Amino acid sequence: MNDILLDGTPKTPTVHFNSATGLLELRGRSIPENSIEFYKPLIDWIDQYAHAPRPLTQLRVQLEYFNTSSSKCILDLFKRLEAVRNSGNEVQVLWHYEADDEDMLEAGEDYQAIIKLPFTMVQIQEVDDN
Amino acid sequence: MVDRIFDLYDELEKQRIMLSFKGDLSAELISAILNLIEQKMAHSEPDQKVRKRVFNVVMECLQNLYHHNKHVPIPGEEAARAEERQGIVMVAQANSGYSVLTGNSMAISEVEDLKRRLDEVNGCEPEQLRDLYKHALGDGRFTRSGGGGLGLIDIARKSRRKLEYGFVPLDSNNTFFSLNVNVTP
């Protein structure tokens, strides 16, 4: 299957979804007006990936900002990964937050409370938005 | 008219308005306004946490305007007039922190539901707001704009103050909704 490689824009994140390594990255800002449109190909990709996933899938989320329109879509990504885990594969979520950004840490904890995936909270100095 | 330019300038200065815009908001304009706010805050606000909260609140408020600003035509009104989506946004420095003020036209029929949600949010303590957010996030429901009703809850969480709001009737079908969100350190 094809990988997803999207460069970040002022309103959408950098996306690297690699089916060969099982490494899925979301980095930068996710504040588009129409998030459903942006996230649909990402969600479809995970659905396809779920047919033949790697033994270990890791989703690295490193966001500086995300809007509430994105938050339901990001939850949807997690839910698709729950299905990958339920079929007997390991799935990890690394949720990055900047050292002084307790709001972003809380946002990660909110997802953690809803989603049955192992989350690791990773403190960083600054979101790398390249 | 020309005399009023200074009056307007003077008023904006007195109210410590950092940015003010009235008109139809496009996605491009939202980007431009967010960029401007980010640049201004980088100079004026040393507290990174406050900068991020203000940016978040301005972003959600602008996107509320983008998605919900609406004018319901009244009988005999031209279609072109009904298409206009006039809104207003202002960001001002306050005694402590910032004020994000927005206003838009909306259908009278939707006022009751909006007022109910504003009062619900205003009746919550921070931890209750967090629970409300998690509940709305996890309920699997998408709204037209995608947020599933999370916008106001998120704004209230970032603000940490009660949301100030008002409604002014415009005509038989429309109301002007005003919202003031305070963001304080």
Interface residues (C-beta under 8 A of the other chain):
Chain A: P10 K11 I31 E33 N34 S35 I36 Y65 N67 T68 S69 S70 S71 K72 C73 L75 E98 D100 D101 E102 D103 E106 D110 Y111 A113 I114
Chain B: A27 I30 S31 L34 N35 Q48 K49 K52 R53 F55 N56 M59 E60 Q63 Y66 H67 R130 Y133 K134 L137 G138 F142 S145 G146 G147 G148 L150 G151 I153 D154 R157 K158
